[in-house]
């Protein structure tokens, strides 16, 4: 890395270098979940959405070796590519060697998670994410993709709050659902499908299991990038209409601009 890249690497390290301890602060026990699954099978397949510099994945590799298959998905390579992961591992004294499966780098994928996850159905036993939820577009679509790639007995633990604590109340519901002109709190909608927000040491998280029909009755009406409203705000607010019996795909295609990537689309619609 040249001097400028080194400066950027260091400046972003606090945010993109979060490890397992930070993850468990945001989504509750992860190591215990992995240990329990390893008691029933030889290998646990793990995906982290928005892993940044891959610290948590690297720490899991150091702890479990070849007993975990590890994959991360960042939006862009500059958010955390193999070169960055190698540097991060070296800085932390974590052994990495692709010639040995027990020390191999996590596999990395890149793209907009709101546009879909590039993995087959039932590919992972555990999906985790910390901090990144704020920045996802079409949050219900992301959850539907997470559910698709979960194994039948899989679990996702995603750092999220029903009400974002650092946003004013007009924007704090990053998932806002309306049905027949009435607000449906996201937590209530989750409970309809046997899902829930669960408390963590630092806030709460989404506890998500395999629910194939989740979100089918929701159509995305608009997205608001709150940073476009105020420079010191963060998060993409997604507003949905609940239309039982409607096809989500058909509704989405009629209500959004198909030429604009969903995670970068910002609507000027007002929050109801």
Secondary structure by P-SEA (a helix, b strand, c coil): ccaaaaaaaaaacccccccaaaaaaccccaaaaaaaaaacccbbbbbbcccccaaaaaaaaaacccccbbbbbccccccccaaaaaaaaaaacbbbbccccccccccccccccccccccccccccbbbbccccccccaaaaaaaaaaaaccccbbbbbbcccccccccccccccbbbbcccbbbbaaaaaaaacccccccccbbbbbcccccccccccccccccccccccccbbbbbbbbbbbccccaaaaaaacccccccccccccccccc
